[in-house]
């Protein structure tokens, strides 16, 4: 059995995509246990995730019924030996998932391999690992679920982690001289994240190294105006360093990764 949550939640058995669990609250319990895989999630946390801060009096009994339904679903679709185990452990439940059973775990392992390869100077291999990690996302993370505090927090964390991996892949591509290919992709990303200074800095570098100094400076002004208008702040140190290097045509500074990677 394999679970995917980097998109709509999906469950796969050894052969294909599994239909279910169909009940919304059972799906919410499964998702909540998955975002805290191999750790105990308390009964109180699950109740708040299902019903909010004012649960019904029957919440505990209902939760036990939903957990029982989830156990039956897992038993019906898992293999032999099982790759996941739903364990009752005070003060709640723990879902144990073996390696290869959850896309988030695979994502984290691929990113770690990318960082290691980059540190060792194997840029092609680092790019390959990061691209494999990024390809695991299939759409809005957990986009098919009603989210309480745990799932919403997990969604935000996973979004940030995915975006950080994307930035690292862009950095590898820039170090390999792929600036021409990156301009279009970075334009789209900056449009999606108009206040993200890290992406703005990378777009400026890609434009400048593609012979488009004017476009790079216009991108800086657009981002600066957005930051001032919406947040009332000037660009941060990193973005200012990139702008100064572009103005000075300082190619050596723009090649130095410590200026524009975090």
C-alpha positions in Angstrom: 0.0 0.0 0.0 1.3 3.5 -0.9 -0.2 6.9 0.1 0.1 10.1 -1.8 -0.7 13.5 -0.3 1.3 15.9 -2.5 -1.9 16.6 -4.3 -5.4 15.1 -3.7 -5.0 12.3 -1.2 -4.6 9.0 -3.0 -4.2 5.4 -1.9 -2.6 2.7 -4.1 -2.5 -1.0 -3.5 0.0 -3.3 -5.2 -1.8 -3.0 -8.5 -3.7 0.3 -8.9 -5.4 3.3 -7.4 -7.8 2.3 -4.6 -11.3 3.9 -4.4 -11.6 5.2 -0.9 -11.9 5.5 2.0 -15.0 7.3 0.8 -16.3 8.8 4.1 -15.0 12.3 4.5 -14.2 12.0 8.2 -12.4 8.7 7.7 -10.3 10.4 4.9 -9.6 13.3 7.3 -8.4 10.9 10.0 -6.2 9.1 7.5 -4.7 12.4 6.2 -4.1 13.7 9.7 -2.2 10.5 10.6 -0.2 10.6 7.4 1.1 14.1 7.8 2.3 13.0 11.2 3.5 9.6 10.0 5.1 7.3 12.7 4.2 9.7 15.5 1.3 9.5 17.9 -1.7 11.8 17.2 -3.8 12.4 20.2 -7.5 11.7 20.4 -8.1 15.4 21.3 -6.2 16.5 18.2 -8.2 14.2 15.9 -11.5 15.4 17.4 -10.6 19.0 16.9 -9.5 18.2 13.3 -12.8 16.6 12.6 -15.3 18.9 14.4 -13.4 22.1 15.4 -13.3 23.6 18.8 -16.9 22.7 19.7 -17.3 19.0 19.0 -20.5 17.1 19.6 -20.9 15.1 22.8 -20.8 11.9 20.8 -17.4 12.9 19.3 -15.3 10.3 21.1 -17.6 7.4 20.2 -17.9 8.6 16.7 -14.1 8.8 16.4 -13.7 5.2 17.5 -16.2 4.1 14.8 -14.3 6.1 12.1 -11.0 4.6 13.3 -12.5 1.1 13.1 -13.6 1.8 9.6 -10.1 3.0 8.7 -8.6 -0.2 10.1 -10.9 -2.3 7.9 -10.0 -0.3 4.9 -6.3 -0.7 5.5 -6.6 -4.4 6.2 -8.6 -4.9 3.0 -6.0 -3.2 0.7 -2.6 -3.7 2.3 -0.3 -6.4 1.2 1.4 -9.3 3.0 3.4 -8.4 5.0 1.6 -5.1 5.6 3.4 -1.9 4.7 1.3 0.2 7.2 0.0 -0.4 10.7 -2.5 1.6 12.6 -1.5 1.3 16.2 -3.5 2.4 19.3 -1.0 4.2 21.6 -2.1 6.5 24.4 -3.0 9.3 24.1 -4.2 8.4 20.6 -3.2 6.6 17.4 0.0 6.2 15.3 0.1 5.2 11.6 3.3 3.4 10.9 4.3 3.5 7.2 7.3 1.6 5.8 9.8 3.1 3.4 8.3 3.7 0.0 4.8 3.9 1.4 4.4 7.7 1.4 5.3 10.2 -1.2 6.3 12.9 1.3 9.0 10.5 2.7 10.2 9.9 -0.8 10.3 13.6 -1.5 12.4 14.3 1.6 14.8 11.5 0.8 15.3 12.8 -2.8 15.8 16.3 -1.6 18.4 15.1 0.9 20.2 13.2 -2.0 20.1 16.4 -4.1 21.7 18.4 -1.3 24.4 15.8 -0.9 25.1 15.6 -4.6 25.3 19.4 -4.8 27.7 19.6 -1.9 29.9 17.0 -3.6 29.9 19.0 -6.8 27.7 16.5 -8.8 25.4 19.1 -10.3 23.8 16.9 -12.9 22.9 14.3 -10.3 21.7 17.0 -7.9 19.4 18.4 -10.6 18.1 14.9 -11.3 17.2 14.2 -7.7 15.5 17.6 -7.3 13.5 17.1 -10.4 12.4 13.6 -9.3 11.3 15.1 -5.9 9.4 17.9 -7.5 7.6 15.6 -10.0 5.9 13.9 -7.0 3.5 16.8 -6.7 0.2 16.3 -8.5 -1.6 19.5 -7.7 -2.8 21.5 -4.7 -1.5 19.6 -1.6 -4.4 17.9 0.2 -6.7 20.0 -2.0 -9.6 17.6 -1.7 -10.0 17.7 2.1 -11.6 20.1 4.6 -8.7 21.2 6.7 -8.5 21.8 10.4 -5.4 23.1 12.2 -3.2 20.1 11.7 -3.9 19.6 8.0 -3.7 23.3 7.3 -0.4 23.6 9.1 0.9 20.5 7.2 -0.2 22.0 3.9 1.6 25.2 4.5 4.7 23.4 5.6 4.7 21.1 2.6 4.1 24.1 0.2 7.1 25.8 1.7 9.3 22.7 1.5 8.3 22.1 -2.1 9.0 25.7 -3.0 12.4 25.5 -1.3 13.2 22.4 -3.3 12.2 24.2 -6.5 14.5 27.1 -5.6 17.4 24.7 -5.0 16.8 23.1 -8.5 16.8 26.5 -10.1 20.1 27.3 -8.3 21.6 24.1 -9.7 20.4 25.0 -13.2 21.9 28.5 -12.8 25.2 27.1 -11.8 25.1 24.9 -14.9 24.5 27.9 -17.1 20.9 27.1 -18.0 19.8 30.7 -17.6 18.1 31.0 -21.0 15.8 28.0 -20.3 14.9 29.4 -16.8 13.6 32.8 -17.7 10.1 31.7 -18.7 9.7 29.3 -15.8 10.9 32.0 -13.3 8.5 34.6 -14.8 5.6 32.3 -14.2 6.8 31.5 -10.6 7.2 35.2 -9.8 3.7 35.9 -11.1 2.4 33.2 -8.8 4.5 34.4 -5.9 4.8 38.2 -6.5 6.3 38.9 -3.0 8.9 36.2 -3.0 12.2 37.9 -3.1 14.2 34.7 -3.5 12.4 33.9 -6.8 12.7 37.5 -7.9 16.5 37.4 -7.3 16.8 34.3 -9.4 14.7 35.8 -12.2 17.0 38.8 -12.3 20.1 36.7 -12.5 18.7 34.5 -15.3 17.6 37.6 -17.2 21.0 39.4 -16.8 23.0 36.3 -17.8 20.7 36.0 -20.8 21.8 39.5 -22.0 18.6 41.2 -20.7 19.9 43.7 -18.2 17.0 46.1 -18.7 14.4 43.3 -18.1 16.3 42.3 -14.9 16.2 45.9 -13.6 12.5 46.2 -14.5 11.8 42.9 -12.6 13.5 44.5 -9.6 11.4 47.6 -9.7 8.2 45.6 -10.1 9.0 43.5 -7.1 10.1 46.5 -5.0 6.9 48.4 -5.8 4.9 45.3 -4.8 6.7 45.0 -1.5 6.3 48.7 -0.7 2.6 48.8 -1.8 1.5 45.6 -0.1 3.9 45.3 2.9 5.4 48.7 3.4 9.0 47.4 3.3 12.0 47.7 1.0 13.6 44.7 -0.6 15.8 42.6 1.6 19.6 42.4 1.5 19.8 39.4 -0.9 17.7 41.1 -3.6 19.5 44.4 -3.2 22.9 42.7 -3.7 21.6 41.1 -6.9 20.4 44.5 -8.1 23.7 46.2 -7.3 25.6 43.4 -9.1 23.4 43.8 -12.2 23.9 47.6 -12.2 27.6 47.2 -11.9 27.7 44.4 -14.5 29.5 42.4 -11.8 29.5 38.9 -13.4 31.8 37.5 -10.7 29.4 38.6 -7.9 26.4 37.0 -9.7 28.3 33.7 -10.1 29.0 33.5 -6.4 26.3 31.3 -5.0 26.6 32.7 -1.5 25.0 36.0 -2.7 21.8 34.5 -3.9 21.2 31.1 -2.2 20.1 30.6 1.3 
